[in-house]
Amino acid sequence: MSFFIEQMKPEDWEQVLEIYYHGMETQNATFEMNEPDWKSWDDWDRDHLPQCRLVFREGEKILGWASLLPISAREAYQGVAEVSIYLHKDAMGKGIGTKLLQALIEASEEAGMWTLQSEIFPENTGSLKLHEKMGFRKVGFREKIGQMEDGRWRDVVLVERRSQRVGCK
């Protein structure tokens, strides 16, 4: 079976959403627990940067996806984005996250992004290790920054990666 990374397409939506739902089930990938903010491809499409949406495929099956969200509409922050990366439950620990995040970094730099950031639950050690491996560094800890739908307050670790190719070096 061949593996490849390519731009996400609207017809990938069902599999992308299924992988996101798995992340929700872990309760360590997102604050959402029941329904995502976006209910359709159009909702998701509106929120995410168009040039940095990738899927990792094995044949027709998507094993992971990554995308970027702008952190602000202000002109000064046009090169700063938040990373979303989600893996299919069968894809964990197989190097797929590394390949996908590397491809996202390359795509982001081609699109002129100079800083990528992510907020990760401290309990999500796999994601923290992946980001660190790919050059992200811990820049902060946000205590009880968000509340889960079940009432629990959660902390996040703020990580960022500064491009060596784009922006002020």
C-alpha positions as CSV (number, residue, x, y, z in Angstrom):
1,M,0.0,0.0,0.0
2,S,1.4,3.4,-0.8
3,F,1.6,6.3,1.7
4,F,1.5,9.9,0.7
5,I,0.8,13.4,2.0
6,E,-1.4,15.7,0.0
7,Q,-3.7,18.7,0.3
8,M,-7.0,18.0,2.1
9,K,-10.1,18.0,-0.2
10,P,-13.7,18.5,0.7
11,E,-14.4,14.9,-0.1
12,D,-12.0,14.0,2.8
13,W,-14.3,15.6,5.3
14,E,-15.9,12.4,6.7
15,Q,-12.6,10.8,7.5
16,V,-11.2,14.0,8.9
17,L,-14.2,14.4,11.1
18,E,-13.9,10.8,12.3
19,I,-10.3,11.3,13.3
20,Y,-11.3,14.5,15.1
21,Y,-14.0,12.6,17.0
22,H,-11.4,10.1,18.1
23,G,-9.3,13.0,19.5
24,M,-12.4,14.2,21.3
25,E,-12.9,10.8,22.9
26,T,-9.4,10.8,24.4
27,Q,-10.2,14.0,26.2
28,N,-6.6,15.1,25.8
29,A,-6.7,16.5,22.3
30,T,-9.3,19.3,22.4
31,F,-11.6,21.1,24.9
32,E,-14.6,19.9,22.9
33,M,-16.2,16.7,24.2
34,N,-19.5,16.3,22.3
35,E,-19.8,18.4,19.1
36,P,-17.1,20.2,17.3
37,D,-17.5,24.0,16.7
38,W,-17.7,23.2,13.0
39,K,-20.6,21.1,11.8
40,S,-19.8,20.9,8.1
41,W,-16.9,21.2,5.7
42,D,-18.0,24.8,4.9
43,D,-17.7,25.7,8.6
44,W,-14.3,24.1,8.9
45,D,-13.2,25.6,5.6
46,R,-14.0,29.1,6.8
47,D,-11.8,28.8,9.9
48,H,-8.7,27.2,8.5
49,L,-6.0,28.6,6.3
50,P,-6.5,27.2,2.8
51,Q,-2.9,26.6,1.8
52,C,-1.9,24.5,4.8
53,R,-4.3,21.6,5.1
54,L,-2.8,18.2,4.7
55,V,-3.8,14.6,5.0
56,F,-1.6,11.5,5.3
57,R,-3.1,8.7,3.2
58,E,-2.6,5.0,3.0
59,G,-4.5,4.2,-0.3
60,E,-7.9,5.8,0.2
61,K,-7.7,5.7,4.0
62,I,-6.7,8.9,5.9
63,L,-4.4,8.1,8.8
64,G,-3.9,11.7,10.0
65,W,-4.5,15.3,9.1
66,A,-2.9,18.7,9.9
67,S,-4.0,22.2,9.4
68,L,-3.4,25.8,10.5
69,L,-5.7,28.4,12.0
70,P,-4.9,32.1,12.0
71,I,-4.3,33.4,15.5
72,S,-5.5,36.9,14.6
73,A,-7.0,38.9,11.8
74,R,-4.6,41.7,12.5
75,E,-2.0,42.4,9.7
76,A,1.0,42.2,12.2
77,Y,0.1,38.5,12.9
78,Q,-0.4,37.3,9.3
79,G,2.6,35.0,9.6
80,V,1.6,33.4,12.9
81,A,-0.8,30.4,13.0
82,E,-2.0,27.7,15.4
83,V,-1.3,24.0,14.5
84,S,-4.0,21.3,14.5
85,I,-2.7,17.8,14.1
86,Y,-4.8,14.7,14.6
87,L,-4.0,11.0,14.0
88,H,-6.2,8.0,13.4
89,K,-6.1,5.8,16.5
90,D,-4.4,3.0,14.4
91,A,-1.7,5.4,13.3
92,M,-0.2,6.3,16.7
93,G,3.5,5.6,17.3
94,K,4.3,4.9,13.6
95,G,6.1,8.1,12.6
96,I,3.1,9.4,10.8
97,G,2.8,12.4,13.1
98,T,6.4,13.3,12.4
99,K,6.0,13.1,8.6
100,L,2.7,15.1,8.7
101,L,4.1,17.8,11.0
102,Q,7.2,18.2,8.9
103,A,5.1,18.6,5.8
104,L,2.9,21.1,7.5
105,I,6.0,23.1,8.6
106,E,7.3,23.1,5.0
107,A,3.9,24.2,3.7
108,S,3.6,26.9,6.3
109,E,7.0,28.4,5.3
110,E,6.0,28.3,1.6
111,A,2.9,30.2,2.6
112,G,5.0,32.8,4.5
113,M,4.4,31.7,8.1
114,W,7.1,32.7,10.5
115,T,5.7,31.3,13.7
116,L,3.7,28.2,14.4
117,Q,2.2,27.7,17.9
118,S,0.1,25.0,19.6
119,E,-1.6,24.7,22.9
120,I,-1.3,21.1,24.2
121,F,-2.7,19.5,27.4
122,P,0.2,18.5,29.6
123,E,-1.3,15.0,29.7
124,N,-0.8,14.6,26.0
125,T,2.8,13.6,26.2
126,G,2.9,12.1,22.7
127,S,2.0,15.5,21.2
128,L,4.4,17.4,23.4
129,K,7.2,15.0,22.4
130,L,6.3,15.3,18.7
131,H,6.3,19.1,18.7
132,E,9.6,19.2,20.6
133,K,11.2,16.8,18.1
134,M,10.1,19.1,15.3
135,G,11.7,22.2,16.8
136,F,8.9,23.6,18.9
137,R,9.9,25.0,22.3
138,K,7.8,25.5,25.4
139,V,7.1,29.2,25.9
140,G,4.4,29.1,28.5
141,F,2.0,27.3,30.7
142,R,-1.6,28.5,30.9
143,E,-3.3,27.4,34.1
144,K,-7.0,26.5,34.0
145,I,-7.3,28.3,30.7
146,G,-10.4,26.5,29.5
147,Q,-13.2,24.5,30.9
148,M,-14.3,21.1,29.6
149,E,-18.0,20.6,29.0
150,D,-18.1,18.3,32.1
151,G,-16.9,21.3,34.2
152,R,-13.2,20.4,34.6
153,W,-10.7,23.2,34.2
154,R,-7.7,22.3,32.1
155,D,-4.2,23.6,31.7
156,V,-2.3,23.8,28.5
157,V,1.4,24.1,27.5
158,L,2.0,26.7,24.9
159,V,4.7,25.7,22.4
160,E,6.0,27.6,19.3
161,R,8.3,27.1,16.4
162,R,10.1,30.0,14.8
163,S,11.0,29.6,11.1
164,Q,14.6,29.9,10.1
165,R,13.6,30.6,6.5
166,V,10.7,33.1,6.8
167,G,10.4,36.4,8.7
168,C,12.8,38.0,11.1
169,K,15.5,35.4,12.0
